[in-house]
Amino acid sequence: CSTIYRLLTQTYNYPQNHIIVLMSDGIDVGIDRKTSDNTYDSSPLDLDGDGDADIKYSATKDNIKSVFFLLSILLQQGDNLFIYTTDHGQLTESNHSVLHVWGNVSMYDNEFAYCVNSISSECYINIVMQQCYSGGFIDDLSRHNRIITTASKSDEMSHSTTEYSGCDDFTYLWSKAFKEPEKYGDLNEDGFVSMDEAFKYVTLYDKTGETPQYYSNKTTLGENFTLLGKELCVSTDYFENLNVTTNTIFTGCNVVVRNVTINNNANGEFISNGGTEIHGPFEIQLGSSCLIR
C-alpha cells in the first residue's frame, strides 16, 4: 500500500486529499501487524514518510460500501477513479472470487462489483488487484470505460518473492513500470506509460508462476490511459491548407483541421485519439466524402 501511495503522490503528484486509504484497522492504535522479526505492532499511519497520517478508515466491508457511496455522489462525467486492492484472496466452491477484508471477512466479487457499479459509467475507472484469485473479479467488474489488471487468473494464487524484499511480485513490477518509465514501462518510448504497457511489462518479467490478467473496454482505452487519466494525447496535429483529391487517412492525437477542401470524388478520413476540431473554410465538394472518428 505504501508503494502505491508513494507512486500516486510522489511520482504522479496526486493531491493527498484525493486519495482514500482503507487499510487494516484504520486509525486504531491496537496491535494489527506481524513484523518481520515475528513481533506485533500497530500499522503506521504514514505511508509516504512525510509525517502525516494517510490511512483514513479500517478496511471493513461497511467502510468500503460507504466510501463507494460517497464516490458515486462526488464523481462526475469524465472523472478518473483508480482503485488498488490487496490482501488474501480465495476461490469458493461456487467459483466466486473473494477479497478478505479486515476481520477476516469475505467480500465476494459480486459484492465488490455492486459497490463499484454504483459509480456513473461516464467516469473512467482503472482497477488494479493484487490478491490471490483476483482474475475472478474481472467478469463482475467488466463495463464500459473500465480497465482492469489483476495479478493472477481466477483459479491462481498470486505470489511474493524475497527478490523484492517480500513485496508482491506483481505490485513491485507494475509500480516499477511507472516509477522509471524511461528504463522499464515506456515500451513504445513515447514518454508515457499506459495501463496496457504496464501490463505487458509485468507479463514479461513476472516469473513467480502467476498469470496477470488484463481487460479494457473500449479495447483501446488501456492503450491511451495513464495514471494521470485519459488520455495520453498531449500534442495537437494540424492538417491545414490542403486540397484532398485522393482517398486519404489523416491520423493524430488531437486533430485540428483548417482550410481543407475534399474534391475529385475523394474520401478524407480524420482519425484522432483525443478529438477533432473543424475550422473554416472546410469544403466537401459533390461526389466526395468525409469521415471523422
N, C-alpha and C positions, 0 to 999 in steps of 0.2 A: 504493500500500500504506500509505503514511503517512496519507493521507486517511482510509482505512477504519479504521486502527488508532486514530487520534485520535477518530474518531466513536464507536468502541466504548468507549474508556477515558475520554474526557473528556466526552462527551455522555451516554452511557448507563451510565457507571460500571462497566464490566466489570472484574473483577479481572485484573491482568496475568497472573497465573498460570493464568488460564482461557483464555488465547489462545496458540495455537501458530502461529508465523510460519515458513514455509518460503520463503526468498527468495534468489535468485541463488546465490552460492557460500557462503551461510551466514556463519559467523564467520571464514572465511578472509580474511587481510589482503591477499591478492593483488588485482591490478587486475581489476575486473569491470564497470566502468561508464564509459560515454562521457558526458561532461558537456556542458552547453550551449555551451561555448566550444571544443568538439572536442578536449579533452584527456581523459585517462583517469585514474580513481582507483578506490579501493576503496569500495564502497557503505557508507554509515554504518549502524551497527547500531541507532542510536537513532531510532525512528520518531515519537516524540511529544515530543521536546525536553526530557525530564526528566533526561537524562544517563545513563540505564540502557540497556543493550543489550537490544533487543527481538526480534531475529532469532535463532531457535534452530537452524534446520537449513538446509542448502542445499536448493534445490528440485529434487532429483533424484527420479527415479521410485521408486527404492528407499526413499528417505526418506518420500515420500508414502505408499507402501504401509505402511511401519512405523507412521507416525502414525495412519493409519486403523485399523490392527490394534489399536493402543493404545486408540483411542476406542471400538472395538467392545467392549472389555472394561470401560472406565470408564463409558460412558453407559448409563443405565437408563431404564425406562419413564417417560415424561413429561418427560425431559430435552430441552433445546433445543440444537441444533447449527447454527451459522451458518458457511457456507463462502463465501469470496470468492476468485475466481481471476482472474488477469490475466497476459498475456504475448502472444506471437504465436500465432495460430491458423491452421489450414489445413483445407481440404476436399480429401480424397483422391479419386482417380478412382473408388474403390468407395463414394463418398459417406459416408465416415467423417469426422466432425469430429475435429480433433486439437488438443490443447493442447501447445505446445512448452515443455518444462521445461529445467532447467539442463543445459548441454552440448549444446543444440540437439537434444535427444532428443524424439521424438514420443510423447505419451501419448494413445492413442486413446480415443474416447468410451466404448466398452465396457470398456476397462481402468479408466478413472476410475470408471465406474459400479460395477464389481466391488468397488472399494475402499469406495465409499460404501454399497453394499448390504450390506456386512458388518455394518453397524450395525442394531440392532433396529428393526423397523418401528413399535414402540411409542414411539420417540423422534420428536420433531418436527425436521425438517431443512429449513433455509432456505438456498437456494443462489443466489448472485449471480455471474454470469460476464461478464467484460468482453471477452475475446479475440475476434478475428475468427471468424466461423462458429460462434459459441457456441450458437446455437439448435439446432444439430445434436446437442447433448448431451441435449436435453430428452427425446427418446423413450427413451434408455437409462436416464435417471435417474428417470423418472416412476414414482412409487409412492405408496402411502397415507401420509398425514401429511407431505407434502412441498410446498414452494413453490419454484419455480424462476423466476428472472428473468435474461434474457440481453440483451446489448447489441444483438444482431443476429439475423437469421434464419440458417438452416443454410447458405444459399448467399450470405451477405453478409459483407463486411468491416465492422468497427467502426472508428470514427474519433476522432481527437483534433483540437482546434481551437486556434488561437492566442488565441481569445477567452478561454479559460480557462487561460492560462499554460501551454499544452501538455498540460494534463490531458486524459485521455479524456473525451469529451463525456458519455457515459453515466454514468460513475462520478461525475463532477462534479455532474450534475443529481440523480442518485439520492441521493448523500450530502447534497446541499443540502436535499432534501425533509425529511430527518431532523434536520439541524442547526438549521434555523429553521422549525419546523412551523407556527407561527402566521402566517408570511408565505407559505410555499410548500406544504409537503406535506400539511397537515391540511385536506384538501379539504372534508370534512363538518363541520369545526370542532367536533369532539368532544374535542379536547385530545390526541389521539394521531395518529401516522402509522402506518398499516398497510402491509403489503407491497403490497397492492392499490392503495392511494393513491399510494405512491411510484412504482409502475409507471405509473399514469395521469399523474402529474406529469411523468415523463420523456418519455412519448409526446407530451405537449402541447408540450414545449419543445426536444426533440432535433431539430435541423434539419440534421444532417450527412449525411443520406441512408441511415442505418442504420434498421432496423425492430426495436425492442426486442420481446422475446417474454416471455410470462408463462404459468405453469402453476400450478394449485393443486389439490390433492387432499387433503381434501374441497374442493368448489368454494368453500365459504365460509371455508376456513381462512385464506387470504391476507387476507380482509377483517377478520379478528379477531386477526391476528398482527403484533406489532411486533418491534423489535429486543430488546425485553425478553422476548420469547417469547409463548407463547399464555397468555392472550389479552387482548384489550382490556378485558374485563369487570372493572371495579374497583368498581362500585357494586352494591347489592342492592335489588331491587324486591320490596316486600312486598304480598301480597294477603291481607288479614285480615278476619275478621268479615263474611263475605259469604254471602248466600243467592242462589245462582245458579239462576234459573228459566227462562232462555232460553239458547240456544246462544251461548257467549261464548268469545272467544280472549283469553288473558292472555299478554302477551309482556314480556320483560325480559332483563336481563343475567344476574345470579344471582338466581333466583326463590325466595322463601320463601312458602309457603302455610300459613296458620294459621287455625283455626276457620272452616272453609268447608263449606257444605252445597250439594250439587248435587241438584236435585229437579225435579219437573214435566216429566219426560222430556227434560230439557235435557242438552246436552253441554258440558262445561267443558274447554277445551284450554289447557295451560300450555306455552309455548314459551320456552326460555332458551338463551342462548349459552354460559353457563358451567355451570349445574347447577340442579336444582330440589330444594328441601327441603320435605318434607311434615311438618307438625306438627299434632298433635291439638288439639281434635277436628276430624276430617275425615270427612265422610259423603257417600256417593253412594247416593241412595235408588233403590228398584226402578224400573226403566224409564229411568233416567238413566245417563250415561256420563262417563268422564274419560279424556283422552289427555294424556300427558306426553312431551315430546320436546325 
